[in-house]
Amino acid sequence: RRPEKPVVGCRPHAAGRAARWFIKNFPGDVAYAYKANSSVFLLGALYGAGIRHFDVASLPELDDARTIPDATFHFMHPVKSRHAIRTAYGRGCRTFALDSEDELKKILDETGNARDLALFVRIAVPPMNSRIPLERKFGIAGTRAARLLVKTRQVAKELGMTFHVGSQTVTPEAYAHAISEVKKLIVKAGVVLDRLDVGGGFPSRYSNEMPAPLSDFMDTIR
């Protein structure tokens, strides 16, 4: 229609259908990344489909998510200000991601060395056919990662690991490779893992390429 101003087209019914499929086929809890789209129409469709976990990356997102009934929110940005950590904890958030010993110290300082934290160590994994690789942006690897896992295990009620294979990954094997890296680090650090967050990266369908079916990704992760 050639609008003079930018417009946003939203298809809540399609989002709800996709969410229901994902919940049915994914072997674990499904969290929606709030930063992707916080439209009330979209969030309502996702909630109606059964989404109750939300990945937030800022205080405004967290405050918005707190208005959703029965929502569990996870502060999964690995670098946060002290104010953000302190405020998020005060508002009920108990899940935080980190990828450095400095971040671990910040979290402990600003939560008063809380013993009810679920802490996820973000590791860097090599990209495999992703449109936007992220391993150089966030994540820790090798001996430093093993040392951080040990230190985090000592203070966390629940220890998790998380990774992101890169946005729009078209190869299911990227997840298999990343999970094998998780296994190596668990063995290297000698820790017991409570949770594993496989991040995002699942592909959308574009006209010029055809990624593997999402069912292949689920089978690989499972």
Disulfide bonds with the S-S distance in Angstrom:
none
